[in-house]
């Protein structure tokens, strides 16, 4: 079955190359726009931490380009790393106390990361013959259905190989920065 995508391939290819520079631009915006309070930190930090937990759980199930991940969070969403990243970013935006920062983070997710998810889906469809059946039974992003596979099977070896500790370190640095900025 042919799948229709929201973004043209040439656009998705371009933003895939621009992901890292976009990340640096987001960092600059975060540093400039963040105006945290203890209330915004108390609201946003747990959301961000939950996003990181989801990312970590997903990283412990993902053997990139070796096998199709269908267990753990991949049993409820095809993109738990992106969903976790979205929650972590929006949580930090909320903790940062800036509506503009939240809107910018959401816009970057929709305009940069969503097209990249589409590209990755095309790659997975070509790499794994059973991806189409998996995609038909597990939602792209929002986990609105009951799990379609086992939730266990986390492996620390995969977590380390996927370098998920870098996301944790980035979260801790951002949190320390926000604590420092609380006025």
Protein Blocks (a to p, Z undefined) as FASTA:
>chain_A
ZZddfbdfklmmmmmmmmmmmmmmmmmmmmmmpccdfklmmmmmmmmmmmmmmmmmmmmm
ccghkbccfehjllmocblmlmmmmmmmmmmmmmnopaklmmmmmmmmmmmmmmmmmmmm
mmmmmmmmklmmmmmmpcfklccbccfbdfehiafklmmmnommmmmmmmmmmmmmmmmm
pZZ
